[in-house]
């Protein structure tokens, strides 16, 4: 597993208040990737702090963030990430509550959604601004993939399968783009 997919979000102003789906890949550069890889929670109290050991790709309005793995019997389904627009927002009590909430969330996942920790090799993913450009064609690419599936005579083409194939292709393209940009940075140093 090379990346995590941000699946859903919900917030209070300035973020959206409804539960909405998201399409965004997170990797080793993200705070979501840190608890999944290390199998314990992490928190960055202030986006301007320079002495933080955990990585983060900051989104608009985020000032502090905490993340906890969603695990069961050593297997991982993802991470719960909670953001605040206020620096130093999270107290020890809130962090404990978030850890318990991540443990509770695991009950919402199917068995097949948990992966052995050994299968995780998160890569670096490009920033949201770069991913947003790649995802701008997502619906059109899904439509094209679905039509191709119908043309090839698949007995029951499914939209979910077309979306999964396009998402996998986008992930590969973004991983390749991240590697290229990393090589460019390393070559120019």
C-alpha positions in Angstrom: 0.0 0.0 0.0 1.7 3.2 -1.2 -0.9 5.8 -0.1 -4.0 6.4 1.9 -7.1 7.9 0.4 -8.9 10.7 2.2 -12.4 9.4 2.1 -14.7 11.7 4.0 -14.7 15.0 5.9 -17.0 16.9 8.2 -16.3 20.2 10.0 -17.5 23.4 11.6 -16.9 26.8 10.0 -14.7 27.6 8.1 -14.9 24.0 6.9 -18.0 22.3 5.4 -20.5 21.1 8.0 -21.9 18.2 6.1 -20.4 14.7 5.8 -18.9 14.8 2.3 -16.7 12.6 0.3 -13.2 13.6 -0.6 -10.6 12.5 -3.1 -7.1 13.0 -2.0 -4.1 10.7 -1.5 -2.0 10.9 1.6 1.4 9.3 2.0 4.5 9.4 4.2 4.5 13.2 4.1 1.1 13.4 5.9 0.1 13.3 9.5 -2.4 10.6 8.5 0.5 8.4 7.3 2.5 8.8 10.5 0.1 7.0 12.9 -0.7 4.3 10.3 3.0 3.6 9.8 4.0 3.9 13.5 0.8 2.4 14.9 0.2 5.2 17.5 -1.3 8.6 17.5 0.4 11.9 16.8 -0.3 15.5 17.2 1.1 18.8 15.9 0.1 21.5 18.3 1.0 24.5 16.0 1.6 24.6 12.3 4.3 27.2 12.9 6.3 25.0 15.4 9.7 24.0 14.1 10.4 21.2 16.6 7.8 18.8 15.5 8.9 15.3 14.5 5.7 14.2 12.6 5.2 15.3 9.0 2.2 17.3 7.8 0.8 18.7 4.6 -1.2 21.7 5.9 -4.6 22.4 4.5 -6.2 25.8 4.5 -7.3 27.0 7.9 -5.5 24.2 9.8 -3.5 25.4 12.8 -3.2 22.2 14.9 -3.9 18.6 14.0 -4.1 15.2 15.7 -4.3 11.7 14.1 -4.8 8.2 15.4 -4.7 4.9 13.6 -7.8 2.8 13.0 -6.5 -0.7 14.0 -7.7 -4.1 14.9 -5.5 -6.9 16.0 -2.4 -5.3 14.5 -4.1 -4.7 11.1 -4.8 -1.2 9.8 -7.8 0.3 8.1 -6.7 4.0 8.1 -6.5 7.0 10.3 -8.7 9.4 12.0 -7.4 13.0 11.5 -8.9 15.9 13.4 -7.9 19.5 12.6 -8.4 22.7 14.4 -8.2 26.3 13.2 -6.8 27.2 16.6 -3.1 26.7 17.6 -2.5 24.4 20.6 -6.1 23.3 20.6 -5.8 19.7 21.7 -5.6 18.9 25.5 -4.5 15.6 26.9 -8.2 14.8 27.6 -9.2 15.5 24.0 -6.4 13.4 22.7 -7.4 10.5 24.8 -11.0 10.9 23.6 -9.9 11.0 20.0 -7.9 7.8 20.5 -11.0 6.1 22.0 -13.1 7.4 19.1 -10.6 6.0 16.5 -10.9 2.7 18.3 -14.7 2.9 18.1 -14.6 3.8 14.4 -12.9 0.5 13.6 -16.3 -1.1 14.2 -17.6 0.6 11.0 -15.1 -1.2 8.8 -15.5 -4.5 7.1 -12.8 -7.3 7.7 -11.5 -6.9 4.2 -10.8 -3.2 4.8 -8.0 -4.0 7.3 -4.5 -4.7 6.0 -1.5 -6.2 7.7 0.9 -3.5 8.8 3.6 -5.2 6.8 1.8 -4.3 3.6 2.3 -0.6 4.2 5.0 1.2 2.3 3.7 4.7 2.1 5.4 6.9 -0.5 5.5 10.6 -0.7 2.5 12.1 -2.5 2.4 15.6 -4.1 0.6 18.5 -2.5 -3.1 19.0 -2.6 -2.8 21.7 -5.2 -1.1 19.3 -7.6 -3.5 16.5 -6.8 -6.5 18.8 -7.3 -5.4 19.4 -10.9 -5.1 15.6 -11.4 -8.6 15.0 -9.9 -10.2 17.7 -12.0 -10.6 15.1 -14.8 -11.7 12.3 -12.4 -15.4 12.2 -13.4 -14.6 12.3 -17.1 -12.1 9.6 -16.8 -14.6 7.4 -14.8 -17.1 8.0 -17.6 -14.6 7.0 -20.2 -13.6 3.9 -18.3 -17.2 2.8 -17.8 -17.9 3.3 -21.5 -14.8 1.3 -22.4 -16.0 -1.5 -20.1 -19.4 -1.5 -21.8 -17.8 -1.6 -25.3 -15.6 -4.5 -24.3 -18.7 -6.4 -23.5 -18.4 -6.8 -19.8 -21.6 -8.4 -18.7 -22.2 -6.1 -15.7 -20.0 -3.0 -15.8 -20.1 -1.3 -12.4 -19.5 2.3 -11.8 -17.7 1.5 -8.5 -15.2 -0.7 -10.4 -14.6 2.1 -13.0 -14.0 4.6 -10.2 -11.5 2.2 -8.4 -9.6 1.7 -11.7 -9.4 5.4 -12.4 -8.4 6.1 -8.8 -5.6 3.5 -9.0 -4.4 5.0 -12.3 -4.4 8.5 -10.7 -2.5 7.2 -7.7 0.2 5.8 -10.0 0.4 9.0 -11.9 0.8 11.1 -8.8 3.4 8.7 -7.3 5.4 9.0 -10.5 5.0 12.8 -10.4 6.2 12.9 -6.8 9.2 10.8 -7.6 10.1 13.0 -10.6 9.8 16.2 -8.5 11.8 14.6 -5.7 14.5 13.7 -8.2 14.5 17.2 -9.5 14.9 18.7 -6.0 17.7 16.2 -5.2 19.4 16.9 -8.5 19.4 20.7 -8.0 20.9 20.6 -4.5 
